[in-house]
Structure formats: structure tokens, C-alpha cells
Amino acid sequence: MTVTLKDAEGNAVSGEASALTSSTVTVPNATPKASSRWVDNGDGTYTGTYVANTVGTGLKASVKLTDWSSAVESTGYAITVGDAVQSTSAVVVDNTTYVAGTDITVTVTLKDAEGNAVSGQASALTDTVTVPNATQKANSNWWTMGMARTPERMWRTPWARA
């Protein structure tokens, strides 16, 4: 993020990095990157690094120094969901034991690195999710369940062999 400070005459103001704090700079849905600090670029601009955490649209960063009557806002920005990652995603079955010929409901929860739900990936699950000793139930497709947009699909255990 870049903050530009100017005086009343429009001249660049340097040497004010210490005035840029969590109280004076607000970056919605983001947090300062660990060990980062504001860097004075010597031309009235200051650079700080933030990490986008939560999905949102119409977000605006703002700066309001302590002696200002109001904040100055950035243009709007959006934080979107990243790609699904293994470390925050999960696959769950609805029981621990099944009788041959019964249904197994498989729930896949896809999340990005920040824990945001990743939707719209049902087609990617078709060839990537496997259930050992079971086959996909006829006419079963991945569908999205609930507010978390969690895809589920029915599988069927094979009939027991005599």
C-alpha cells in the first residue's frame, strides 16, 4: 500500500513514517505483514505491506492523521478467493461404517490459504475424488450445500459378494 502525504500547498511531506500506525491507517480485510514497517520513499510517499485476509468488495483503505478532521480514502478494491489448497480443505464421509449397497455421502470443503470457501469447483471434483470400494451412485452429481457452498455427492457401496 502506498500513502502520499502533502502539505496545504501541495508539497510532498517526508519524515512522517512514524505517524502511519494501525490507528491512522485502515486497510479493510487486511492486516500488516509480519515484521513490516512503513518505508519513507523520500518523495512524500510511504510504502507499507499488508496481507489480504478476507474476501470483500467495494473496500477502501484510508488514512487519517491525528490532527486531520477527516480521512482520505483510496479508490475501491476487492479481495477475491484464492485457489483451493490442501492444508485448509477437507473431505468427510457421513458415517464410519456402511452396509454393502448403502449410500455414502461425501462432503468436500474447499478453502483457500486464508480459510475462505472456494466455490464453483464441482466439475473439478468429478475426476479427483475417489471413494475406495464404492462407485458413484447413478445420476449423482456434485451439488452445493448451504451457505458454505460445500459440494456433496452420493456414492454407493458395492453389493456384498457371496
Residue pairs with C-beta under 8 A, 6 or more apart in sequence:
1 25
1 27
1 47
1 48
1 49
1 50
1 61
2 45
2 46
2 47
2 48
3 20
3 25
3 38
3 45
3 46
3 48
3 63
4 12
4 44
4 45
4 46
5 12
5 13
5 16
5 44
5 45
5 46
5 65
6 12
6 13
6 44
7 13
11 44
12 43
12 44
12 45
13 44
14 40
14 42
14 43
14 44
15 40
16 40
16 46
17 37
17 38
17 39
17 40
17 46
19 65
19 66
20 38
20 46
20 48
20 63
22 32
24 63
24 64
24 65
24 66
25 48
25 61
25 62
25 63
26 61
26 62
26 63
26 64
26 71
27 50
27 61
28 56
28 59
28 60
28 61
29 52
29 53
29 54
29 55
29 56
29 59
29 79
30 50
30 51
30 52
30 53
30 79
31 50
31 51
31 53
32 48
32 49
32 50
32 51
33 49
33 50
33 51
36 48
36 49
36 50
37 48
38 46
38 47
38 48
39 46
39 47
39 48
40 46
41 47
52 79
52 114
53 79
53 114
54 79
54 114
54 116
55 79
55 80
55 81
55 116
56 78
56 79
57 76
57 78
57 79
58 76
58 78
59 76
59 77
59 78
59 79
60 73
60 74
60 75
60 76
60 77
61 73
61 74
61 77
62 71
62 72
62 73
62 74
63 71
63 72
64 70
64 71
64 72
81 112
81 116
81 117
81 118
81 119
82 112
82 113
82 114
82 116
82 118
83 112
83 118
84 110
84 111
84 112
84 118
84 121
85 111
85 112
85 113
87 113
88 111
88 112
88 113
88 114
88 115
89 108
89 109
89 110
89 111
89 118
90 108
90 109
91 106
91 107
91 108
91 109
91 129
92 106
92 107
92 109
93 104
93 105
93 106
93 107
93 131
94 104
94 105
94 106
94 107
95 104
98 104
98 157
99 157
100 157
100 158
100 159
100 160
101 156
101 157
101 158
101 159
101 160
102 156
102 157
103 137
103 154
103 155
103 156
103 157
104 131
104 134
104 154
104 155
104 156
104 157
105 152
105 153
105 154
105 155
106 129
106 131
106 152
106 153
106 154
106 155
107 145
107 150
107 151
107 152
108 125
108 129
108 142
108 150
108 151
108 152
108 153
109 117
109 148
109 150
110 117
110 118
110 119
110 121
110 151
111 117
111 118
112 118
117 148
117 149
117 150
119 144
119 149
121 151
122 141
122 142
122 143
122 144
122 151
123 142
125 142
125 151
125 153
126 142
129 153
131 155
133 157
133 158
134 155
134 156
134 157
134 158
135 155
135 156
135 158
136 153
136 154
136 155
136 156
137 153
137 154
137 155
137 156
138 156
140 153
140 154
140 155
141 153
142 151
142 152
142 153
143 151
143 152
143 153
144 150
144 151
145 151
145 152
